Every structure is written in structure tokens, then in C-alpha cells.
Amino acid sequence: MTKVKKQTAIRKSAENRRKLTEKFSEAASTNSGRIHIVPSKDGWSVKKEGAKRSIAVRPTKEGALSAAKAVKSAERIIIHKKDGTIQKNTEKKYKKYTNF
């Protein structure tokens, strides 16, 4: 690969990262009970919608899903693909316990 091609590839990669970050920021601009599972440099991040920082970071998507399910304020869990598009949008199921 020539030097020019490498520089072009690096520039496109940086531009794609910037666009992906913008998508996540736009999606997380509201404050609701939604939790997003998004790709990060360390694996998968669990973020409340509207928050800048992650609640948790896990190496696998399954681990991130477990962490998201543990968030009591979550009404929905939105799972993203590596490219930032939505893979699954689920409503959190609550088990109701009654004491007699």
C-alpha cells in the first residue's frame, strides 16, 4: 500500500469514527429510561440515554446486556451493532412479586 493510500485510509477511518460518535451523541441527547449498548474501544459500553459517560464497559455484548438489565431505571434496552445501527430494541420485563 502506498503512502497516499495509507493516509487516505487513516483519514476515512477517523471520519467514520467521528460520524459514529455523532450518531451516538444524537441518539443519546434525550433523557429517558432508555439504556444503550454501544461499541467502544474497550468492548461494549452501557450508557443511559443523554449521558456522556458509560455506566459499565464489558468485553462482550452479552456481558453488557447483563449489566444493562441490572439498571433499575431502565425502561428499554437498545442494542447497537458495531456500525452503530440498532440491532434490537427491547422493553425491559419486570417481574412482580407479591408478599402475602
Secondary structure as UniProt FT lines:
FT   HELIX           3..27
FT   STRAND          34..40
FT   TURN            41..42
FT   STRAND          43..48
FT   TURN            49..50
FT   STRAND          56..58
FT   HELIX           61..69
FT   TURN            72..73
FT   STRAND          76..80
FT   TURN            82..83
FT   STRAND          86..91
//
